[in-house]
Amino acid sequence: MDAPTAASPDRRAPSAGPCPDGTVVIVGGGFGGLYTALALSQQPAPPPILLIEPRERFLFLPLLYELLSDELRRWEIAPPYEDLLAGRGVAWLQDRVERIDTTARLVHTAAGRPVAYASLVIACGGGDCTFGVPGAERHSQGFRSLADVERLQTLLRALRDQRHPLQRVAIVGAGPTGVELACKLADLAEGSAVIELIERGSMVLPQGRAFNRQQAELALQRRDVRVRTHTQVAAIEADHVVLRSPTSAESSIPATNEILPVRGVVWTAGLGFRPPVITPSVATDSRGRLRCDPELRLLGHSDVYALGDLASPAPVADPGQGDQPTLPSTAQVAFQQAALLSANLMRARGGEPLRPFVWNDLGEMLSLGKGDACLTGAGLTLAGPAAYQLRRLAYLTRLPGLPHQLRVGAGWLADCRP
């Protein structure tokens, strides 16, 4: 069976068996996988590259809020893989990897295709984790896909068209996604619903920068978002959420439940990790992430790598000691890991020493509603419309591939014409 051509709609799998041509197979086309493929394709004399990804379109998640509010268009943040990979020497197989056999150097897809590799990159990312809360998977949605955006837009139209007293939308989790989404939904609801932001911990943005947390709290207050901290979601039903009230350590009064009627629930409270089945089994941390050495190789493997949310790389000085400090689940980490990994793949092919991953924290940016944002980094703190524009420009430079960046930039300039 022939290998697929670069970005070919044929999408046929290469044949199983030995892989003498040194093919690099990349599992997952999110930030880590796609950007590794693009960076590797730009190396001098790159190897054959195959990207296996079931979705038709790449999704630039940091700008998903602007798609929800129609501030950006779908083609700008969700370009087709076929367009992004055309002419880059990267083949794309539209399929899902279900099993990896590291002894035979084969990946097995949902369509029953065995695909051989010389080097393998696992970049499947993470998904929503509902922590076993009853009803959460059935009666809530995430905010990680185009389908999630469409569902929320449908809900918003219903809220605006059928205004009833005390309509509520609950967002579970007050991390960056929850805070950004709460501000955007409050703007888009136009007073038709109360936005409830529910957080089990003591504050919004518990891992965020102090300036950004302050700006986020102000933005939530201006939009009348009701923030409930120290509050646990006990269960979710079709039309209500069961909340468990906080109980202090000094109180002997047991926690009580509150029934909160809602029109919709968005779950943003955590990430879960479900990599393909790997045989023989490999080391994982307590969250199910793949443990790697500082050079992003799976422990015990010289030809299998992992990056992005799914990877748990060891610090340079401590390559194999238990769970490691968690890197932020941000595109910024994946960008940096992709650049390093593409270079390390070439070093491995040339028999050169690999370089360890060292994260360079460039700062933090948050969308805080329509035309509003805040950012902290490189000695700069900024909030308001100017931060909104700077955030958009920063992400413009991170969109996948220069041709797509130029098309999007030209579209933005056209939108600014009087």
C-alpha positions in Angstrom: 0.0 0.0 0.0 1.4 3.4 -1.0 2.1 6.1 1.5 -0.1 9.2 1.4 1.2 12.3 -0.4 1.6 15.5 1.5 -1.8 16.7 2.6 -3.4 14.3 0.2 -7.1 13.8 0.4 -6.4 10.2 -0.4 -5.0 9.7 3.1 -3.9 6.1 2.6 -1.6 4.6 5.2 1.9 3.5 4.5 2.5 -0.2 4.6 3.4 -2.1 7.8 6.8 -3.6 8.5 10.3 -2.2 8.6 10.8 1.5 8.0 14.1 1.9 6.3 13.4 5.4 5.1 13.5 6.9 8.6 9.8 8.0 8.7 8.8 10.2 11.7 5.2 9.4 12.7 3.5 12.1 14.7 0.4 11.1 16.6 -2.0 14.0 17.2 -2.3 17.3 15.3 -2.8 19.8 18.1 -0.2 22.4 19.0 2.5 20.0 19.9 2.0 17.6 17.0 1.3 20.1 14.2 4.0 22.5 15.1 6.6 19.7 15.5 5.7 18.6 12.0 6.0 22.1 10.5 9.3 22.8 12.3 10.7 19.4 11.3 9.7 20.0 7.6 11.8 23.2 7.7 15.0 21.4 8.8 17.7 20.8 6.2 17.1 17.5 4.5 14.1 16.5 6.7 13.0 12.9 7.0 9.6 11.7 5.7 6.9 12.9 8.1 3.5 11.5 8.6 0.9 13.3 10.8 -2.0 11.1 12.1 -4.9 13.2 13.2 -8.7 12.4 13.0 -10.0 15.9 12.8 -10.3 17.8 9.5 -9.2 21.2 11.0 -6.6 22.4 13.3 -8.0 24.5 16.1 -6.1 27.5 17.6 -7.6 27.2 21.1 -6.4 30.5 22.6 -8.6 32.4 20.1 -11.7 30.2 20.5 -13.4 32.9 22.6 -13.2 35.3 19.7 -14.8 32.8 17.5 -17.7 32.4 20.0 -18.3 36.2 19.9 -17.8 36.5 16.1 -14.8 38.8 16.6 -12.9 36.3 14.4 -13.9 34.0 11.6 -13.8 30.2 11.6 -11.2 29.9 8.8 -8.9 32.2 10.7 -8.6 30.0 13.8 -9.6 26.6 12.4 -7.7 26.1 9.0 -7.9 22.7 7.4 -4.9 20.5 7.8 -4.9 19.9 4.0 -4.2 23.7 3.5 -1.7 24.0 6.3 0.4 21.0 5.1 0.2 21.5 1.3 3.6 21.7 -0.3 5.4 21.1 3.0 6.5 17.5 2.6 4.2 16.4 5.4 1.8 13.5 4.8 -1.5 13.6 6.7 -3.5 10.5 7.6 -7.0 11.3 8.8 -7.4 8.6 11.4 -7.0 8.0 15.1 -4.3 5.9 16.7 -5.6 3.4 19.2 -2.6 1.2 20.0 1.2 1.5 19.8 3.5 -1.4 19.7 7.0 -0.1 20.5 8.7 -3.5 20.0 7.5 -3.8 16.4 7.6 -0.1 15.9 4.0 0.0 14.7 1.0 2.2 15.5 -2.4 0.8 14.9 -5.3 3.1 13.9 -9.0 3.0 14.4 -9.5 2.0 10.8 -7.3 -1.0 11.3 -4.2 0.3 9.6 -0.8 -0.7 10.9 1.7 2.1 10.3 5.5 1.7 10.7 7.8 4.3 12.2 11.5 4.9 12.7 10.8 7.6 15.2 7.5 8.3 16.9 6.1 11.5 18.5 3.1 11.2 20.8 1.2 14.5 21.0 -2.4 13.5 21.7 -3.0 16.3 24.3 -5.6 16.1 27.0 -9.4 16.2 27.3 -11.9 17.2 29.9 -11.7 15.5 33.3 -15.0 15.5 35.2 -13.5 13.8 38.3 -16.4 11.3 38.4 -19.0 14.0 39.2 -22.4 12.3 38.6 -24.1 13.6 35.5 -21.2 15.8 34.4 -20.3 13.9 31.2 -24.0 13.7 30.2 -25.3 17.1 31.1 -22.3 19.5 30.7 -20.1 20.5 27.7 -16.6 21.5 27.4 -15.0 24.4 25.5 -12.4 22.7 23.4 -13.9 22.2 19.9 -15.9 23.9 17.1 -18.9 21.8 18.2 -18.7 23.3 21.7 -18.7 26.8 20.2 -21.8 26.0 18.1 -23.6 24.6 21.1 -22.9 27.7 23.2 -24.0 30.0 20.3 -27.3 28.1 20.1 -27.8 28.4 23.8 -27.1 32.1 23.8 -29.6 32.7 21.0 -32.2 30.8 23.0 -31.4 32.8 26.1 -31.8 36.1 24.3 -34.9 35.1 22.4 -36.7 33.5 25.4 -36.0 35.8 28.3 -37.1 34.4 31.6 -36.3 35.6 35.1 -33.1 34.1 36.7 -31.9 32.2 33.7 -28.5 30.9 34.6 -25.4 29.4 32.8 -22.9 27.7 35.1 -19.2 27.4 34.4 -17.3 24.9 36.5 -13.7 25.9 37.2 -12.2 29.4 37.6 -8.9 28.8 35.8 -8.0 30.7 32.7 -10.6 29.0 30.5 -13.4 29.4 33.0 -12.6 33.1 33.6 -12.2 34.0 30.0 -15.4 32.2 29.0 -17.4 33.7 31.8 -16.5 37.3 30.7 -17.3 36.5 27.1 -20.6 34.8 27.8 -21.6 37.7 30.1 -21.0 40.1 27.2 -22.9 37.9 24.7 -25.8 37.1 26.9 -26.7 40.9 27.0 -28.4 40.6 30.4 -30.6 37.6 29.4 -28.8 35.3 31.9 -26.8 35.2 35.1 -23.4 33.7 34.6 -22.3 31.6 37.6 -18.6 30.8 37.9 -18.0 27.9 40.3 -14.6 27.2 41.9 -13.7 24.6 44.4 -10.7 26.6 45.6 -10.4 29.9 47.3 -9.9 32.3 44.3 -10.1 32.7 40.6 -7.0 32.0 38.6 -5.2 30.3 41.5 -2.1 29.7 39.3 -2.3 33.1 37.6 -0.2 36.3 37.9 -1.3 38.7 40.5 -2.0 41.5 38.1 -4.0 39.3 35.8 -6.0 37.9 38.7 -6.8 41.5 39.8 -7.9 42.5 36.3 -10.0 39.3 35.9 -11.8 39.9 39.2 -12.6 43.5 38.1 -13.8 42.3 34.7 -16.1 39.7 36.4 -17.5 42.3 38.8 -18.2 44.7 36.0 -20.2 42.0 34.1 -22.1 40.9 37.2 -20.7 37.4 37.0 -21.5 35.6 40.2 -18.3 33.9 41.5 -18.7 31.1 44.0 -15.5 30.0 45.6 -15.0 27.2 48.1 -17.9 25.5 46.3 -18.0 21.9 45.1 -20.2 20.5 42.3 -21.8 17.4 43.7 -23.9 16.5 40.7 -25.3 17.8 37.4 -28.7 17.2 36.0 -30.4 18.4 32.8 -31.8 21.5 34.4 -29.9 22.1 37.6 -26.6 21.7 39.4 -26.2 20.4 42.9 -23.7 22.5 44.9 -22.1 21.6 48.2 -21.5 24.5 50.4 -18.1 25.1 52.1 -17.5 23.9 55.7 -14.8 25.4 57.7 -12.4 23.2 59.7 -13.7 24.7 63.0 -17.3 24.1 62.2 -19.2 20.9 63.3 -22.1 21.7 60.9 -22.0 19.3 58.0 -21.9 20.7 54.4 -25.3 21.4 52.9 -26.4 21.0 49.3 -27.9 23.8 47.2 -30.0 23.2 44.0 -29.1 25.7 41.4 -31.4 25.8 38.3 -29.4 26.3 35.1 -30.0 26.4 31.3 -26.6 25.1 30.6 -23.3 24.0 32.2 -19.8 24.3 30.8 -17.1 22.2 32.4 -13.6 23.7 32.5 -12.3 22.3 35.8 -9.6 20.0 34.7 -7.7 17.9 32.1 -7.7 14.2 31.8 -5.2 12.1 29.8 -6.0 9.1 27.7 -3.1 8.2 25.5 -3.3 5.3 23.1 -2.6 1.9 24.6 1.2 1.4 24.5 2.8 -2.0 24.7 4.9 -2.9 26.4 3.6 -0.6 29.1 5.4 2.7 29.7 5.9 4.8 32.8 3.2 7.4 33.6 2.8 9.9 36.5 -0.1 10.0 38.9 -2.2 11.9 36.4 -1.7 9.5 33.6 0.8 11.6 31.6 3.7 9.9 29.9 7.0 10.3 31.8 9.9 11.5 29.7 13.5 12.4 30.1 14.6 16.0 29.8 15.1 15.5 26.1 11.3 14.5 25.7 12.0 10.8 25.1 9.8 8.3 26.8 11.7 6.7 29.7 13.3 3.6 28.4 12.9 4.5 24.8 15.3 6.1 22.4 13.0 6.4 19.4 9.6 7.5 21.1 9.0 11.1 22.2 6.1 12.9 23.8 5.3 16.6 24.2 2.4 18.9 25.1 -0.2 18.3 27.8 0.3 14.6 27.7 4.0 14.7 28.5 5.6 14.8 31.9 9.3 15.7 31.2 11.8 15.5 34.0 13.9 18.5 34.9 17.5 18.5 33.6 19.1 17.6 37.0 16.4 15.0 38.0 15.7 12.7 35.0 13.7 9.9 36.7 12.5 10.8 40.2 8.7 10.5 40.5 6.2 13.1 39.5 7.7 16.3 38.2 6.4 19.9 38.6 3.5 20.4 36.2 4.1 22.7 33.3 1.2 24.9 32.4 -1.3 23.4 30.0 -0.7 26.2 27.5 0.1 26.6 23.8 3.2 28.4 24.9 4.8 25.3 26.3 3.8 23.2 23.2 5.4 25.8 20.9 8.7 25.7 22.7 8.7 21.9 23.0 7.9 21.5 19.3 10.9 23.7 18.3 13.2 21.7 20.5 11.8 18.3 19.5 12.1 18.9 15.8 15.8 19.8 16.3 16.4 16.8 18.6 14.9 14.5 16.0 17.5 15.7 13.5 20.2 15.4 16.1 19.2 11.8 16.8 19.4 11.0 13.1 22.9 12.4 12.9 24.1 10.6 16.1 24.5 13.9 17.9 23.7 14.6 21.6 20.1 15.7 22.3 19.3 18.9 24.1 17.0 19.1 27.2 13.8 21.1 27.3 14.0 24.2 29.5 10.8 26.2 29.6 11.1 29.9 29.1 8.1 31.6 30.7 7.1 34.4 28.3 4.2 35.7 30.3 0.4 35.3 30.5 -2.4 36.7 28.4 -6.1 36.6 29.1 -9.2 37.5 27.1 -11.7 39.4 29.4 -14.7 39.9 27.2 -15.4 41.6 23.9 -12.5 43.9 23.0 -10.9 43.5 26.4 -7.9 41.6 27.7 -4.9 41.7 30.1 -1.4 40.5 29.9 1.7 40.2 32.0 5.2 39.4 30.7 8.6 40.8 29.7 8.3 43.5 32.3 5.0 44.7 30.9 1.5 44.7 32.5 -1.3 46.0 30.4 -5.1 45.8 30.5 -8.0 47.0 28.3 -8.5 47.5 24.6 -4.7 48.0 24.0 -4.0 44.6 25.7 -6.7 43.1 23.5 -5.0 44.3 20.3 -1.5 43.3 21.5 -2.8 39.8 22.5 -4.3 39.4 19.0 -1.0 40.5 17.3 1.0 38.1 19.6 -1.2 35.2 18.6 -1.1 36.2 14.9 2.7 35.5 15.0 1.9 32.0 16.5 -0.7 30.9 13.9 0.5 27.8 12.1 2.6 28.6 9.0 3.6 31.9 7.4 1.1 31.7 4.6 -1.8 31.4 7.0 -0.4 34.2 9.2 -0.3 36.5 6.1 -3.9 35.6 5.1 -5.2 36.3 8.5 -3.2 39.5 8.9 -4.5 40.7 5.6 -8.0 40.0 6.7 -7.6 41.9 9.9 -6.1 44.9 8.0 -9.1 44.8 5.6 -11.5 44.8 8.6 -9.8 48.0 9.9 -10.5 50.0 6.7 -13.0 52.8 7.1 
